[in-house]
Amino acid sequence: MAPRTKKQPASSPERARTRARVQGARPAAGKPAAGKPPARKPSAPRAELHPRDPDATKARLVEAVGRLLARDGFGSIGLRSIAAEAGTDKKLIYRYFGGLPELLEAYADGAQFWPSNEELAGSSLAELRALPVRERWALVFKNYVAELRKRPLTREILRWELSGRNEVTTRLERVRESRGVALTAALAHDLPPHFDAPAVLALLSGGIHYLLLRAAHVRDFNGIDLQSNAGWQRLEQAALALVEHQLLAR
């Protein structure tokens, strides 16, 4: 009887193919299967052209203007940059606002950038006019500081404004000036002619702006703690004393 021959083991490639057939193995990661094109990577989501909530989208665009101004300055403002910051399509700026100038106007008019006169007066300007002189000036000074202290983006924009003038700064300035003129009229409507209310308010508001910007990096100024409520209360009392001294000057 002829001796039984021993079956030779399959070679390594043959064993791999057999194992793949049995286990349903797939090609190695990163290598496409034979005859199949490589899988395409998912593309980034496209910006929305038909948002479900137009009001929310408009608010995001307005807020994006403030963030860009505060973070990157006035040179960063453009249709593409604002749309990218808001996560939407630049075409929506034209649809909802008409263009970039109108969007900037909407930001300047909004309460996010600059406090309204009603916020500064604590009520209406008519009610402010009815208050005694010292009380109305104290109220506005206190509210002015409080409103700017809680608006970090506004403070950053004020800092950027010192670096140059452009269309954006012009629009922001126009809003501030128009509100300031109306507020000054309410504060000074019954004061004597020698009291130069616009000049006094310019000095006080300019000092507030500088000290608020300085407080972001330096805590104390001339012994006043600019990062504490107590420090700003001292400044408020000093400002009122200056106003009263000016009233009694003649």
C-alpha positions in Angstrom: 0.0 0.0 0.0 1.4 3.3 -1.1 2.3 5.7 1.8 -0.1 8.5 2.3 1.4 11.8 1.3 1.2 14.7 3.8 -0.8 17.7 2.6 1.4 20.8 2.3 0.2 23.8 4.4 -1.1 26.7 2.3 1.3 29.6 1.7 0.9 32.8 3.7 -1.0 34.7 0.9 -3.3 31.8 0.4 -4.0 31.6 4.2 -4.8 35.4 4.2 -7.2 35.1 1.4 -9.0 32.1 3.0 -9.3 33.9 6.3 -10.7 37.0 4.5 -13.4 34.8 2.8 -14.4 33.1 6.0 -14.5 36.1 8.2 -15.7 38.6 5.7 -12.7 40.7 6.2 -12.5 44.1 4.6 -9.4 45.6 3.0 -6.9 47.3 5.4 -7.8 50.7 6.6 -6.8 53.5 4.3 -6.8 51.1 1.2 -9.9 51.1 -1.0 -11.3 47.7 -2.1 -10.3 46.6 -5.6 -12.5 48.1 -8.2 -14.1 50.6 -5.8 -13.2 54.4 -5.7 -12.0 55.8 -2.4 -14.7 57.1 -0.1 -15.1 60.9 -0.3 -14.7 63.0 2.9 -17.8 64.7 4.1 -17.8 68.3 3.0 -18.2 71.2 5.5 -21.8 72.3 6.1 -22.9 75.1 3.9 -24.0 78.4 5.4 -27.7 78.7 5.6 -29.6 80.6 2.9 -33.1 80.0 4.2 -32.9 80.2 8.1 -35.8 79.0 10.0 -35.7 81.9 12.4 -34.9 85.2 10.5 -35.0 87.3 13.7 -32.4 85.1 15.4 -30.2 85.2 12.3 -30.5 89.0 12.2 -29.5 89.2 15.9 -26.5 86.9 15.2 -25.3 89.2 12.4 -25.6 92.3 14.6 -23.8 90.5 17.5 -21.0 89.4 15.1 -20.3 93.0 14.2 -19.6 93.8 17.9 -17.4 90.7 18.4 -15.3 91.4 15.4 -14.8 95.1 16.3 -13.8 94.2 19.9 -11.5 91.4 19.0 -9.9 92.4 15.7 -10.6 96.1 15.2 -12.2 98.1 12.5 -10.1 96.6 9.7 -11.8 93.2 10.2 -15.3 94.5 9.2 -16.5 93.2 5.9 -19.4 91.1 4.5 -17.5 87.9 4.4 -16.0 88.2 7.9 -19.3 89.2 9.5 -21.1 86.3 7.8 -18.5 83.8 8.9 -18.5 85.1 12.4 -22.3 84.7 12.5 -22.2 81.3 10.9 -24.4 82.3 8.0 -24.3 83.4 4.4 -23.3 87.0 3.4 -26.3 87.2 1.1 -28.5 87.3 4.2 -26.9 90.7 5.1 -28.4 92.1 1.9 -31.7 90.3 2.5 -32.2 91.5 6.0 -30.4 94.8 6.2 -29.8 96.0 2.6 -26.0 96.0 2.8 -23.1 96.5 5.1 -23.7 100.2 6.0 -27.2 99.4 7.1 -26.0 96.5 9.2 -23.4 98.8 10.9 -26.2 101.3 11.5 -28.3 98.6 13.2 -25.4 97.7 15.5 -24.8 101.3 16.4 -28.4 101.9 17.2 -28.7 98.7 19.3 -28.4 98.7 23.1 -25.5 96.2 22.8 -23.1 99.0 21.8 -24.2 102.1 23.6 -26.7 102.5 26.5 -29.9 104.3 25.6 -30.9 107.6 27.2 -33.6 105.7 29.0 -31.1 103.4 30.6 -28.9 106.4 31.6 -31.9 108.3 33.0 -33.4 105.3 34.8 -36.7 106.3 33.1 -37.7 108.7 30.4 -35.9 112.0 29.8 -39.0 113.9 30.7 -38.9 112.3 34.2 -35.2 113.0 34.4 -35.8 116.7 33.8 -38.3 116.9 36.7 -35.6 115.8 39.2 -33.6 118.2 41.4 -30.3 119.2 39.8 -28.0 117.2 42.1 -30.2 114.1 41.9 -30.4 114.1 38.2 -26.7 114.5 37.7 -25.9 111.9 40.3 -28.3 109.4 38.7 -26.9 109.8 35.2 -23.3 109.7 36.3 -23.9 106.5 38.3 -25.8 104.8 35.5 -23.3 105.9 32.8 -20.5 104.2 34.7 -22.6 101.1 35.5 -23.7 100.6 31.9 -20.2 100.9 30.4 -18.7 98.7 33.1 -21.0 95.9 32.0 -20.2 96.3 28.3 -16.7 94.9 27.7 -17.2 94.9 24.0 -18.1 98.6 24.0 -14.9 99.3 26.0 -12.8 97.5 23.5 -14.4 99.4 20.6 -13.7 102.7 22.4 -10.1 101.6 22.6 -10.0 100.7 18.9 -11.5 104.1 18.0 -8.3 105.8 19.2 -6.4 104.1 16.4 -8.2 105.8 13.5 -11.4 107.0 11.9 -13.4 105.3 9.2 -17.0 104.6 8.2 -17.7 102.4 11.2 -16.4 104.9 13.7 -18.4 107.6 12.0 -21.6 105.7 12.4 -20.9 104.8 16.0 -20.0 108.4 16.8 -23.2 109.7 15.2 -25.3 107.6 17.5 -23.4 108.6 20.6 -23.5 112.3 19.7 -27.3 112.4 19.0 -28.0 110.7 22.2 -25.6 112.9 24.1 -27.1 116.1 22.9 -30.6 115.0 24.0 -29.3 113.9 27.4 -27.4 117.1 27.9 -30.5 119.1 27.2 -32.4 117.2 29.9 -29.6 117.6 32.4 -29.1 121.3 31.9 -32.5 122.7 30.9 -32.8 124.8 34.0 -29.2 125.7 34.8 -27.8 129.2 34.7 -26.3 130.5 31.5 -22.7 130.5 32.8 -22.8 126.7 33.4 -21.3 125.1 30.3 -23.0 121.7 30.5 -21.6 120.3 27.3 -18.0 121.1 28.3 -18.6 119.7 31.8 -20.1 116.5 30.4 -17.3 116.1 27.9 -14.7 116.3 30.7 -16.6 113.8 32.9 -17.4 111.3 30.2 -13.9 111.5 28.7 -12.4 110.8 32.2 -14.8 107.9 32.6 -13.8 106.4 29.3 -10.1 106.7 30.1 -10.3 105.2 33.6 -12.5 102.3 32.4 -10.0 101.4 29.7 -7.1 101.7 32.1 -8.9 99.6 34.7 -8.7 96.6 32.3 -4.9 96.5 32.9 -4.1 98.6 35.9 -6.1 98.3 39.1 -5.2 101.6 40.9 -5.0 105.1 39.6 -3.9 107.9 41.9 -4.8 105.7 44.9 -8.4 104.9 43.5 -9.3 101.3 43.0 -10.7 101.3 39.5 -11.9 97.7 39.8 -14.1 98.1 42.8 -17.5 99.7 43.4 -16.1 101.7 46.2 -13.5 103.3 44.0 -16.1 104.4 41.4 -18.4 105.7 44.2 -15.5 108.0 45.2 -15.2 109.2 41.7 -19.0 109.8 41.5 -18.9 112.0 44.7 -15.9 113.9 43.3 -17.7 114.6 40.0 -20.8 115.9 41.8 -18.7 118.2 43.9 -17.1 119.6 40.7 -20.6 120.2 39.2 -21.8 121.9 42.3 -18.7 124.1 42.5 -19.3 125.1 38.8 -22.9 126.0 39.6 -21.8 128.3 42.5 -18.9 129.8 40.6 -21.0 133.0 39.7 
